[in-house]
C-alpha cells in the first residue's frame, strides 16, 4: 500500500509547480543558463539540451539524471561539496515526470497573461478550498478596523465605529470602503511601501552616513499617491521625469527616486567606484520593483537561473549610466524645492536625475566579474532578449515605457501581487522580489493572472484595485482557526480564513497615537524626531545627535520620522522595518521578546498609554462602560464579560499599587508630561491617572490590537 501511495503521489507532476523548483535549486547552478559555470556541457534548463544525454523521455530508469541523483560517493549529483543530495520525495517527482514524457513548460512568470474569464476573486479562491469550509463573515466593526488599518494605517474614528452595523449590507459596506479609500491619510500610508522600494532615507549611507536633504521627494510621493495616478505615469515620472516633453520642476523632483542611492563622503574614497555602485543599484532596484527580477545575479556573470546574460545586464546599466550625478559631496544636479507644508520657507536643493548631453555620454563596457576597473567588451543600451522587444539605444524614458508596455506580463503580475501581499499579509507569490525560477510558484496562478489583468484595466491605480479586494468575501471573513483548519492548511494559503497579520511598526505607533488622541495630522515637511533611547546613534561626523522632538512634531505620523540608514529608529527596526540601504520588496516578520518589551516600555507607547487612559476617562458612563467603549474602540468588537472583568480587576489592582506608591505615579506623569495634552473630563489624582494609563497599556498590547485579523 505504501508503494502504491508513492506511485499515485507522483503520477502527474506539474513541471512549473513540482519539477522546476527542484532543477532550479539543485541543478541549474552548474547545469543552467550560465555558460561560464556550466559543467560537463550539460544544460538542464532547456529540454532539447537535457535530452541529449541526461533524460530519456518515458524511461526514468534509463535516464542518466536519475542514475546520478541516486548514486553515491563521487558520482552523486549534486556533489557532496554542494550540500545534501535529493530526498526520496524529490527523486520520485523527477522519475514520475520523466516517465510521463519529461515535458517542459515555459516559466510561468514570463508567459503572456491568461485571458481573464470574469470569475470573481472569491470563485477563484473557492476552487482551492479542497473540502475546507470558509469562515463566516466577521462583524462589521472588526472588518472596518481591519480595513482602515490596511488602507490608511490608522484606526477608524470612534464615531464611525459606533455607527457602523454589525452586519452591513453590500451597499453600506461599499460606502464605508469608499470613505476610507478617500481618507486624507491614504498617501501617507502607501508611501511607506514605496519608501522601502526606493531605499529612501534622510542620510547618505556608508560609514559616514551624513545627512541628506531629500525629504521633499517624500512630500512629492505622499501628495502624488493621494491623487492615485496611473501606474505608467508614476513610472515615467520616477524613472525619467526630466526627459518628458512637458518636464517641469515636479517631474524632475520625481526622479529623486533614483537619487536615494547611497553616496560615500568619506575622504580618500574613489568617487567613480561609488558612482558605479549607484548605477548598479539603480539597475537592480528597477528590475526588482517593476519586474520582480533578480538582475543583480547577472552583474558578475550570466544569471545562473533566469534569462539575463552579463552583457544584457550592462546594456541596462548603460541606460542609467548617462546621468550627470556622481559621488560628490554637493550631490548635484539638484532642483530647488519649496516645502508643501510652508510656502514661505526658503527652497531647499534636492538631488535629482539629469541626462548627460550627447557630447558627454559615457562609454559602457562589461565589467569583468563585476569589477569596475576590469573592463571587457563595449555595450550599448538595450533590454534583455528573453522579454518583449523595445527601441534600439533606449533612454530612461524608453525604459519606463518598456516596463509598462501592454505586452509585458511581469509588471502587472508583480504589482498586483505586491498589493495583495500588503492586504492579505503574503503574496500569491510569496517571494515578491523574485518571480524567477528561484522564487516560489503562485498558490493561485489563475487568480494572479486575473488580478494582473484587472490591475491593467484599472490603469494600475490603487483605489479601484483595492476596492476589488475589499469587496470580497475573503476580506470580510473571521480569522479564527479550528484545529482541523490548521491541520489542513497550516499556512492559510487557501484563504478559507482571514490571515492574522501583525501591524507594521509605523502603523503600530500611529494607531497608538491616534486612539490616545495624541496624533498630529499635519502633513509634509522636514523629518521629525520622536523619542528614542539616548545613545542609539552618535555620529563622529559633525557631532550629530538625535534630539527628541517636542510639541506637535513629537506626535506626527511615522512616515515623517528621520531615517538614518546605519541606525534607524529602534522601534522600526525591532518590528522588522529595513535599514533602506537597498531596495526592500517585502519585510520578513519576526517574533521576539524584545517586541513585547518595546510595546510596554518604549516612551512612545508609554506616552500613548497615558494619553489613552486620559481619553478613556473622558468617555461617558461608569467605569465598566468606559472599559467596554475603550475595548471596542481598539478591537472593533464588544468584549466578553470575562474580558471586562479582567480589565476591571487590573484597574483595581493598579489603583491599590499606586495608592501605596504615590511617588511612582508622580514620577511617571512627570516623565511623560507632553502626553497630558489629551483633554480629560474630570480632575484626577496622579495615582488614578497612572492606574488608567496601566490599563490603557494592557489594551494597547493585546495581540488583537497588535494585529489585524
N, C-alpha and C positions, 0 to 999 in steps of 0.2 A: 504493500500500500504506500509506503514511503517513497519508493522509486516511482510509482505511478504518479504520486503527487508532484514530484520534481519534474517529470515529463510534462504534465499538464501545465505546471507553472511556467515552462519555457516554450510552450507550443508556438506562440506567435509574438516574439518580442518586437517592439516598435524600435526602429533604428534611432530616431532622434531622442526618444524618451529613455530607452534602455541600453542601446549599444554604443551610441556615440559618446556618452559620458565616460564609459569605460575606456574606449580607444583614446579619447582626448586626454584623460587624466593619467593613463598608464602607458600609452604608446607614442603619442604624437610628438613628444619632446625629441625623440630620436628617429621617428618614422613619420614625420608630418610635413608641414609646408616649408620649414626652414631648411633650405638645401645645404647650408654650411654645416648644420648639426646632424644631417641625416646619416644614419648608419646602415651599412650593408646594401646601399642603393634600394632600400625598401621603403615604400611610401604607402601608409595605410589610410590616409585621408581621402584618397581617390580610388574608386573601385577598380578602374582599369589597371592601375599600378599594383593594387593588392592582389589581383587575380593572377599576375604573372608568376608569383612564387609562393605566396603566403596562404591563399584561400582557394579551396575547391568548392564552388557553389554546390550545395546539396550533399556534401560529404565532409562533415566536420572531422571525422576520424582520419581522413587523408590530407587534411589541411595543416601546413607547417605552423600556422599561427597557434592552433590548439596544441600541437606537439610541443611547441616551445613554452607556452604558458603552463603546461603540465610538467615540464622537465624539471630536473633537479640540478644542483651544482652549477657549473659554469654555463650550462646550456639554457638555464631558466631565463625567461623573459617576463617582466623586466628584470635586469640583472640585480643581484643582491645589493650592489652599490646604490641602486635606486630605491631601495626600501623593500617592503614586503611584497610577495607575489600576489597574484589574483586570488580571490576567495573562490571557493567551490561554486558559490552562487553566481559570481561574475563569469566564471568559465562556462557554467551551464547556460547563461544567457547567450554567450558567443557561440556555443555549439548549436543551440536551437536556432539562432539567427542564420548560421551557415547552412544548416540542414534545410532551412526554409528558403534557401536561394541566395543568401548574402546580399540582399537588396540594399543599396544605399539611397538615401534621400537628401536633398539639399538641406542645409542648416535652416531651421525654421525662421530665424530672425531676419535672414536676407531674402526670403521668399516674398513674392508680392502678397499684399493683404488679401485674405479671403473675402469673398463677397459677403456683405452684411445681409443676413437673411431676415432681419427685422425682429428676431426673437428678443424678448426683454432680458435685462440683466438677470432677473430672478429666474426666468426659464432656463437660461444657460447654467446658473448655479444649481438648480434643482436636478439637472441631469447627473451631477456628480454626488448627490447625496447617498446613493447606493444603500438605501434602506434606513438612513438616518432620518429621524423626524425633525424638521426645522423647529427651532424655538418659537414660542409665542411672541407677539409684539410686546415690547417694553411699554411702560406707562409713558404718557405724554411728557411729563416733567423730566424723566430720565433721558429720553431721546432728545428733548430740547436742550438739555445741558450738554449732552454728547455733541450735538450739532454746533452749538455756539463755540465750544472749546476747539472743535476741529476746524471750523471755518474762520473764526476771528481770534481764537486764542484767548477768549475771555468768557466768564460765566454769564448766563443770561441775567438781565436786571431783575430785581425782586418782583416788580410789578408784572413783568412778563411771565415769570414762573407762577405767580399766584393766580393769574387769569387764564392760564393755559389748561385745557381739559385733559383729563387722564386718558381719554380715548378720542383723539381728534378725528374729524372726518378728513378725507383726502384734500378737500378744499381748504380746511383750516390748516392742515399741515403744509400745503403748498404756499399759503400766505405767510406762514411762520418761516419757511425756508427763504422766501423772497426777502423778508425783513432782515434776516441775518446775513444774506449774501450781499446786501447793500449797506451794511453797517460801516461806520467810519473806520473801524479797526481792521477791515479786510486786507488792505495793502500792507499794513504793518505786520500782520501775522504771516502772510505768504512771502513777505520779504525775507524772513528768516531762512526759508528753504533756499532762496536764491543767494543769500549771503554765504551759505555753506558752499553752494556750487561755484560761486565767484571767488572763493577763498578771500572774502572781504575781511579786512582788519584795519585798525587805526594805527598800525605800526608796520614797518618795512620788513621785519623778519631777520633771519640770520642772527649772528651773535650780538650785534649791537642793538637790533630791534628798536631803532629810534622811531619817533612819532612820524606819522604821515597824515597829511590833510586830504582825506578822500571821502569824508562823510557827506559832502554834497551829492556824491553819486548815490549813497544810501538814501538821501532825500529824494533824488530823482526816481529811484527804484520804487519806493513806497508810493509816491504820487502816481507813477505810471501804472503800477498794479491796481491802484484804486480805480483807474479808468478801464481796466480789463482790456488791453489791446489785443489784436490778433497776434498769434504767436510769431508769424512771419515778420510782422512789423517790429515786434520786440527783438527778434533775432537780428534783423538788419540794423537796428539802432545800436545794439550792444556790440556787434562784431564789426560794423562798418558805417556807423553814423556819420563819420567825417567824409565818406565817399558818396553819400546820397546826393542826387542833383539838387535837392532842396535842403541841404545840410545847414544847420544853424547851431547856436550855442547849446541848445538842449540835446540835439542828436550827437554833437561832439562830446558832450558830458557823458552820454550813454556809453561811449566807448571806454570809459574808465573801468568797465567790466574786466578788460584785459590789462589794465594798469594796476590791478590788485596783486599782480605777481610780486614776489619778494625781490628786494634790491639790497645790495651789501654796501654799507657806508664805511666799513672797517678800512683803515689805512693799510696800504700795501697789497690790496686785493686786485685781481685782474678784472678790469671793467668788462672786457669782451667776454670773459668766461661767464660772468653773471648775466650779461645781456643775452648770450646764447641760452643760458639756463631759463631765462624768462620766456624766450621764444619757444623752447621745448615745452615749457609748462602751458603755453597757450595752445599748442597743438594738442597736447594730452587732454587738457580741460575741455576744449571744444568738442573733441570726438567723444569724450565720456558724457558730457552734458547733453549733447544733441543726439548721439547715435548709440550710446551705451557700448562703446567700442574701446578696448584697451590698447590704444595706439602706442602707449609707452613701451610695450613689449617689442616694438619694431624699431626703436631708436638705435639699438646696438647691433641688431641682426634681423633677418627676416622673422616675422612673427611665427612662433612655433605652433600656433593653434589656429589662427584666423588669417583671412586673406589680405595681408598687407606686407609687402616687401620693405626692406630698409630704404630702398630707393624711393618707393612711394611715400614713405614717412617723410623723407626730406623734400619731396615735392610739395607736401603740405607745409612743411617747415618754411619753404620759400614764400608761401602766401603770407606768412606772418613776419618774414624776415625783412620786409620792405617798409618798416616804420621808423620814424625818426628818434624814438626813445632809445636810451642807452642806460647803463648802470651809473647814472650821475646823481650827485647829491641834490641838485636843484630839481630833479625829476621832470625837466622839460621833455616834450612840449606840454603846456598847460593851457587851461581856459579859465578865465576869471568868472567866478560864480557868486551870486548874491544868495544868501540863505533864504529859503522859503518861509522860515519862521521869523525873520527880521529883515524886512526890505530896506531898512535904514542902515544896516551894518555894512562895513566895508566888504567888498568882494574878496573872496579867497581863491588862490590859484589851485586848480585841481589837475592832476596828471591825466592826460588823455592820449588816445592814439592819433597819429598823424602820418599820412603816407609820405614816403620819400619821393622826391622828384625823379623823373626818368633818368636824369644825368647822375643821380646819386644812388641808383639801385645797387644793392649788394649782390655779389655773386654767391650762390648757394651750392655747396658740394656735400656729398655724402660724408658723414663723419665716421671714420673707421672705429668700430666698437664704441661709438658714442663720444669719441674724444674730439673736442672742437679744434684741437691743434693738428690732428692727423686726418687730413682731408683726402677724399677719393674723387670719384667722377663728378662732373658738373651736372646739376639737375635744374629743370625749370618747373615752375609751379604747375601743379596738377592734382588730380584726385585718384584714389585707388581704383584700379581697373575692375575689381570684383563688384563694385557698386555701379549705380547708374552714371551715365556719362555727363560731362559738363563742358564748359567752354575751354578752349586752349588758353594757356597763360592766365589763369583766373586771378582776380583780385580778391580782397576780403569780402567785398560786396557780392561777387560771384559765388564765393563760398557760402555766404549766408543764404543766398537764394538756392544753391545746390542742396543745402541741408534741409530746406523746407520745400523742395520740389515735390509735386504730386506723385512722381514715380519712386520716391524714396520711402520704403516701408518702415525703416528703422526709427526715424524721428517720431512719427505718430505713435508707434508702439512704445517707445521709451518714455515719451511724455505722458501718455495715458496711464502707463504702469506706475510712473512716479506719483501721479496724483492719487491713484488708487492706494498706493502704499501709505501716503500721508493720511488718508482717510481710514483705511482698514488695518493699519499697523504693519502690513507686509505686502509687497507687491505680488501680483500674479506670477511675475518673475522675481524671485527673492533677491537675486543679485542685480539690483537696479543699475549698478555701474558696469556690468558685464553681460551683454546679450550674446557673447560669442560662445564658442564650444566649451570653454571652461566654466561658463555660467550655468545657472540652473535652468531647467526647461519650465515652460509655463504650466501652472497647475490646471489652468483652463484656457488652452490655446485658442479655441474658437471665440470665447468671450473676450480675450485680449484683442483679437483682430476686430471684433465688433466694436469694442471701445475705441480702438485706434481710428476706425472709420468714422465713428460719431464725433471723436475729437476733431477730425478733419472737417466734418460738416459744421462744427461749431467754430471753425477757423482757429482752433487752439485757444479759444477764450476760456478762462477759468470758470466764470459764473455759470454759463449754461451747462458745461460739462459737470460741474459739481452738483447742479440740481438733478441731473440724471441719476447720480449716485444717491443723493439724499432722498429721492422719492421711492427708492426700492424698499421691498420688504426686508432685504438683507441688512439695510442700515438701521431698521427700526426693531430688530429682534432683541430679546434679552441676551445677556452674556453668560447666564448661569450654565453650568455643565454638569450633567449627571455622570456617575461613574461609567455607565455604558457608552455615553458620548465621548468621554475622554479616552476610553479604551479603543473605540472605533476610529477616532480622529484626534489623536493627542495634540497635534499642532494646529488644529482647526483650519486645515487647508480647504475643506469643503464649504466652510462658512455656513453651516447649519445653525450656528450660534454667532452672536456678535463677538468679535475679539476684544478682550480686555487689554487696553493699550495704556501704558504709563505715559503721563504727560511729559512733554519736553520741558527742560529746565526753564526756558523763557515763559512757558505757559504756567508752570507751577508757581513761579514768582508773581506773574501778572494776575493769576487767579487769586492768590493770597492778598495782594494789594487791592484788587477790585472788591472782594467781599468785605474787606475791612474798611472800605471807603477811603483808603489812602491813595489809590491810584490817581495820578495826574495825567489827563488825557492830552496834554499839549503835544502837537505833532512836530516832527522835523527838528532841525537844529544840530549843533555840535554834540559829541558824545557826553554822557554823564557818568558819574562815579558812585554807584550805590555802595553801601557799606561792604567792606571785605576785611578780613583779619590783617593786622599790621604785619608787614614783612613778607607778604605773598610775592610781591616783586619790588626789587630795589635795583634800579639801573645804575651801573657805574658811569654811564654816559649822561652828562648834563645834570647829574644828581636828581634824576626824575624820580618822583614818588607818587603813590596813589593817595589822593586827598579825598576823603569821603564827601560826596555832595551833601548840601544842606537844603532846606526849603523844598520847593516843588521838584527840583532836579533829583532829589533823593528817591522820589516815588514815580519816576517816569517809566514807561514800558521798557521791557528788557531789550528790545531791538535797538535801543539807543545807548546801551551800556558800552563803555570803552572796551575795545577788544585788542589786547596785547598778545601777539602770537606766541611768545615764549612763556607767557603766564596769563592765560585767560582767567576771567573771574572764576574762583574755585567752585562756586555753586554750579556754574555752567559746566565745568569740567567733570565734577563728581556725578552729574546726571547726563554725562555722555555727549556733551557738545564737543565738536572737534577744535583743534587749535587754529584751523583755517590756514595752515601753511601750504596746503594743497587742496585741490577740489575734493569735496566730500559729497557723494550722492546719497548715502544713507548713513544714519547714525546707528551704531550697534549698541543695543541696550544691555546694561549690566545691572546686577543686583547685589549691593554690598551694604554692610552695616553703616558705613560712613554716610550713606544717603539718609538713613533714619536719623543719624546724629545731626546732619545739616538741617533737616526739617524741624527738629526740636530745638536746636541751639543757635543756628545762624541768626545774626542780628536782623536780617531781612525778615525772617519768619517770626522772630520774637516780636518785632515791631508790628507785623501784621496780626499776630495773635492779640496783642494789646489793643490794637485798633478794632479788631473784630469783636473782642469782648466788650468794648465800649459800644459798638454798634448794636450788639445783642441787647444791651441794657436799654437801648432806645426803642426796642420793639414793643408792641402792645401786649397786654395780658400779664399773667403772673409768671413766676419763674419757669414753671413747666411749659407754658405756652411759648415763652421766649426760646427755650431749648428746642422745641418742636420746629418753630419757624427757622431757627438757625440751621438745624439739620437739613430741612427741606431746601433752604437756600443753597446749601453746598452740594447736596446729592441729587436734588430734583424729585425726591420721593418722601413720603411720610415715614418717620421712624416707627419701629415696633415698640410696644410697651416696655419690653426688657431693655431696649436701646435707650429709651428715655430715662428709665430708672437708673441705668448705669451712669448716664450723664449727670443726673441729679446727685447720685452718690458721690461722683467725682467732685462736683461743685461743693458739696457739704464738707467733704474731706479737705478740699483746698482752703475753704474758709477757716476750718479749725487750725490748719497748718499755719496760715498767715496770721491768725489771731494770736498764736503763740510766738510768732517771729515777725513782729511788725517791721523790724529793721530790714528784713529781706524784701518785704513789699516796697518799702521806701526806696531801697537801692534799685530795685527793678524798674520802678517808674522813673527814677532819675536817669537811669541808663538809656531809656528809650522815650525821652520826653517828646521827641518830634511826632511820635505816633499819637499823642494826646490831642492832636488837631481834630480827631474824629469827635463829632458832637455826641453828647450823651444826654438822655432825657432827664437825669436827676444827678444830684451830688452823690458821690461815692467816696468812702474811705479808701485809703491806699490798699488796705487788706482786702476789701471787697473787689476793688478793681483788679488786683493781682489774681484773685481767685477766678474771676470770669476770664481773664487772659489765659489761665491754665486750661480751663475748659475749652476755650477757643482754639488753643494749640492742639488739644486732643482731636477736635473736629477737623482741623486743617491737615492733620496727619493720618486720618483714616485712609485705608487702602482705596476705598471707594472714591475718595476725594482726590487722591494722587493719580488716579486712573480715569479714563473714560471708558465705560463699559455698559 
